Amino acid sequence: MSVNLHVEVTKKTPEKSLLRPLKRTGGRNHQGKVTVRGRGGGHKRRYRLIDFRRTRDDVAAKVVGIEYDPNRSCHIALLEYEDGVRRYILAPQGLRDGDVVESSTNAIEPKPGNCMPLKFIPTGLTVHNIEFEPGKGGKLCRSAGSGARLSNREGRWATIVLPSGEIRQVSIECRATVGQLGNTDHLNVKLGKAGRNRWRGRKPKV
């Protein structure tokens, strides 16, 4: 039996309190000189504040919606905590509206969207948004469809296998979120026309 992993992206207005202006440079530096060719124009965007740290521990959060983010390849999920606070997180595969996720410094259920230190995550699971240093926020595996496999733990180090096949060791105190990131079809998208590149702020190259 085939399983449909497609997630419906909610067509709704983004959470205003989590939006910030995004200034574009057009490829120019602080002197106004073009340092990167082929940049300019494009659709106006606003930055969505993403909670990469996941420090609201032991407070259940309900998924209000899965939204499109123009600033990254993966989708984002809007969470509403029990105390009314809202946050954006990267949306893992399988996360749906109405699901409840949590983050903690202790061991919790290893289901997609839950965040905890690597020392509590069962080996063999796929994780994303992995910290380099404890408390610094997730840096690894943040693009669409990406996820690293937690292969083993030895002493105070955890070994993870990145999507490229590279093997890295990070502290077991570093946090990671369980699951593989969604929007895996992003890799297969064909722009189809030059205009779609112009919408993205990419000019033709000669």
CORLINSUL-V574442 format. One record per pair of residues at least 6 apart in sequence whose ideal C-beta (glycine too) atoms are under 6 Angstrom apart, sorted by the first residue. I is the first residue (numbers start at 0). J is the second residue. Records with the same first field share a line. If there is no record, write none. Layout:
I = J + J
//
This chain:
6 = 65 + 181
8 = 65 + 67 + 74
9 = 64 + 65 + 66
11 = 64
14 = 77 + 85
17 = 47 + 48 + 87
18 = 45
19 = 46
21 = 44 + 45 + 46
25 = 38 + 39
26 = 33 + 35 + 38
27 = 33
28 = 34
37 = 202 + 204
38 = 200
39 = 202
40 = 197 + 200
41 = 199 + 200
42 = 198
44 = 69
46 = 70
47 = 68 + 87
49 = 87
50 = 86 + 88
51 = 136 + 137
52 = 136
53 = 102 + 114
56 = 102 + 103 + 104
57 = 103
58 = 80 + 81
59 = 81 + 99 + 101
60 = 78 + 80 + 100
61 = 79 + 99
62 = 76 + 96 + 98
63 = 77 + 79
64 = 77 + 96
65 = 74 + 76 + 90
66 = 75
68 = 75
72 = 142 + 143 + 185
73 = 89 + 143 + 180 + 182
74 = 90 + 181 + 182
75 = 87 + 90
76 = 88 + 90 + 94
77 = 87
78 = 86
79 = 85
89 = 128 + 180
90 = 181
91 = 111 + 112 + 178 + 180
92 = 179 + 181
93 = 111
94 = 111 + 112
100 = 112 + 113
101 = 107 + 113
102 = 114
103 = 115
106 = 119
107 = 113 + 115
109 = 120 + 121 + 124 + 177
111 = 177 + 178
113 = 177
114 = 174 + 176
116 = 172 + 174
117 = 157 + 171 + 173 + 175
118 = 171
120 = 149
122 = 149 + 151
124 = 149
125 = 146 + 148 + 179
126 = 147 + 149 + 175 + 177
127 = 140 + 146 + 176 + 180
128 = 137 + 141 + 176
129 = 137 + 139 + 140 + 175
130 = 137 + 173 + 174
131 = 138
133 = 170 + 172 + 173
140 = 146 + 147
143 = 180 + 182 + 185
144 = 180 + 183
145 = 162 + 180
146 = 179
147 = 159 + 161
148 = 160
149 = 159
150 = 158 + 160
151 = 158
152 = 171
155 = 171
156 = 168
157 = 169 + 171
158 = 168
159 = 167
160 = 166
190 = 196
//
